Amino acid sequence: MASPALRKPAKRHHIAAYDYHECRDYLQARDGYDERDYAGTFAGHPEAPYQDFWHFVLTQAPHICSEGAFFVMEDAWAVDAEPWQQAIVRTYLDAFGETDADGERCIDFYVAW
């Protein structure tokens, strides 16, 4: 029999995270770019390469392919990235990044669609 002092655990919210879509929309409006079509391929520049930052995010955090997931964007994402991807990562980190215990800038995100 269970002890009278034994309590069933309650659900807890442990991660404070930014909503990825809110941050994306804010940065796009502030800086005037479309991260799903960064080079403007579908915005009147058909000769431009197709550059979709969301595809890059999925290569960096493939576990977020499911509905409702947390991920961390960090400085390391820019190391082997293309220059346009590096620019967007820096934009996010400059606007929302925090420095972790290892001295790396990072952002905790939640994404759902």
C-alpha positions as CSV (number, residue, x, y, z in Angstrom):
1,M,0.0,0.0,0.0
2,A,1.2,3.5,-0.9
3,S,2.4,5.8,1.9
4,P,-0.1,8.7,2.6
5,A,2.7,11.2,1.9
6,L,3.2,9.8,-1.6
7,R,2.0,12.2,-4.2
8,K,1.4,11.5,-7.9
9,P,3.7,13.7,-10.0
10,A,2.1,16.6,-11.8
11,K,2.8,17.7,-15.4
12,R,5.4,20.4,-15.5
13,H,6.7,22.8,-18.1
14,H,10.4,22.9,-17.9
15,I,11.5,24.5,-21.1
16,A,11.1,28.2,-21.8
17,A,11.3,28.4,-25.6
18,Y,10.6,30.9,-28.4
19,D,7.9,30.0,-30.9
20,Y,9.9,29.5,-34.1
21,H,7.2,30.8,-36.4
22,E,6.7,34.0,-34.4
23,C,10.4,34.7,-34.5
24,R,10.6,33.9,-38.2
25,D,7.7,36.2,-39.0
26,Y,9.2,39.0,-36.8
27,L,12.6,38.8,-38.5
28,Q,11.2,38.6,-42.0
29,A,9.1,41.7,-41.4
30,R,11.9,43.5,-39.7
31,D,14.6,42.7,-42.2
32,G,12.5,42.3,-45.4
33,Y,13.4,38.8,-46.5
34,D,11.5,35.5,-47.1
35,E,13.4,32.6,-45.5
36,R,11.4,30.1,-47.5
37,D,12.6,31.8,-50.8
38,Y,15.7,33.7,-49.7
39,A,17.1,34.4,-53.2
40,G,13.7,35.3,-54.6
41,T,13.3,32.4,-57.1
42,F,9.5,32.6,-56.8
43,A,9.4,36.4,-56.3
44,G,10.3,37.4,-59.9
45,H,13.9,36.1,-60.0
46,P,13.5,32.6,-61.7
47,E,17.3,32.5,-62.4
48,A,18.1,32.7,-58.7
49,P,18.9,29.5,-56.9
50,Y,16.2,28.1,-54.7
51,Q,17.2,28.8,-51.1
52,D,14.8,27.6,-48.4
53,F,16.0,28.1,-44.8
54,W,13.4,25.7,-43.4
55,H,15.1,22.8,-45.4
56,F,18.4,23.8,-43.7
57,V,16.7,23.8,-40.3
58,L,15.4,20.3,-41.0
59,T,18.9,19.0,-41.8
60,Q,20.2,20.5,-38.6
61,A,17.3,19.2,-36.4
62,P,15.7,16.3,-38.2
63,H,13.7,15.2,-35.2
64,I,11.4,18.2,-35.7
65,C,9.7,16.6,-38.7
66,S,6.9,15.7,-36.3
67,E,4.2,18.0,-35.1
68,G,5.2,20.0,-32.0
69,A,8.9,19.7,-31.2
70,F,11.6,21.5,-29.4
71,F,15.0,22.3,-30.9
72,V,18.1,24.4,-30.2
73,M,19.6,26.6,-32.9
74,E,23.3,27.3,-32.0
75,D,26.4,28.9,-33.4
76,A,27.6,25.5,-34.6
77,W,24.9,25.5,-37.2
78,A,26.8,28.1,-39.2
79,V,30.1,26.3,-39.3
80,D,29.6,24.3,-42.5
81,A,26.6,26.3,-43.8
82,E,26.4,28.2,-47.0
83,P,26.9,32.0,-46.7
84,W,23.1,32.8,-47.0
85,Q,22.4,30.2,-44.3
86,Q,25.1,31.6,-42.0
87,A,23.5,35.1,-42.4
88,I,20.1,33.8,-41.3
89,V,21.5,31.9,-38.4
90,R,23.4,35.0,-37.3
91,T,20.2,37.0,-37.6
92,Y,18.3,34.7,-35.3
93,L,21.2,34.5,-32.8
94,D,21.7,38.2,-32.8
95,A,18.0,38.8,-32.1
96,F,17.1,36.0,-29.7
97,G,20.3,34.2,-28.8
98,E,21.6,33.6,-25.2
99,T,25.0,32.4,-24.2
100,D,25.1,28.9,-22.7
101,A,27.5,27.5,-20.0
102,D,30.0,26.6,-22.8
103,G,30.0,30.2,-24.2
104,E,28.0,29.2,-27.3
105,R,25.1,31.3,-28.4
106,C,21.9,29.3,-28.7
107,I,18.1,29.7,-28.9
108,D,15.5,27.2,-27.6
109,F,12.6,27.0,-30.0
110,Y,9.3,25.2,-30.1
111,V,7.8,24.6,-33.5
112,A,4.4,23.3,-34.4
113,W,2.2,23.5,-37.5
